[in-house]
Amino acid sequence: MIRNQMSRTALSQLVIIDMQTRLLSAMPQEAMTAVIKNCSILAQAATMLEVPILLTEQYPQGLGNTAPELLAFLPNIKPVEKLSFSCMSEPKFSRQLTRDHSQVIIAGMEAHICVLQTALDLQNSKQVFVAEDAIISRNPANKANAIARMREAGCIISNTESIVFEWLGKADGDAFKAISKLIR
């Protein structure tokens, strides 16, 4: 990410994809718990640091709404409903994507479907960072394949802690103290 601390948050936008109740139960539970925790850390840090957040829901009538334990940290975010696997195929998503933020950080599920297709499509116009520890697939092999494909396509594969500390840029201030507590 960019070296100037103010620029890091000013250039970033967080996208959390399809963290929905009916999908959660289909995932490996231990891994799902970690992904929810990491998505929550990203959401809280983004909120504290005023990084814009986009939230999506794939066919909520069938897959349910965003997990309440994550939605608790996104009280003012209205999810973009979609039927397309790539968020970029949903006009409402594309309209809400902040044009002046050149970096998009992606979290959510499933890694090998909606996360992958969105990341690949975003590569045309943005620098894409994928929080590897904040994405999941039902089958770990599918997640590994998706990560390899995204990396090959030029996406930067990172992790929750690296992202939030790069947003911070330095170890001082109230935001640092609050975000450090989230990581523990």
Helices and strands as residue ranges (DSSP letters): H 5-11, E 12-17, H 21-24, H 29-48, E 53-58, H 60-63, H 68-71, E 80-82, G 87-89, H 91-96, E 103-109, I 111-115, H 116-122, E 127-136, H 140-152, E 156-158, H 160-168, H 173-183
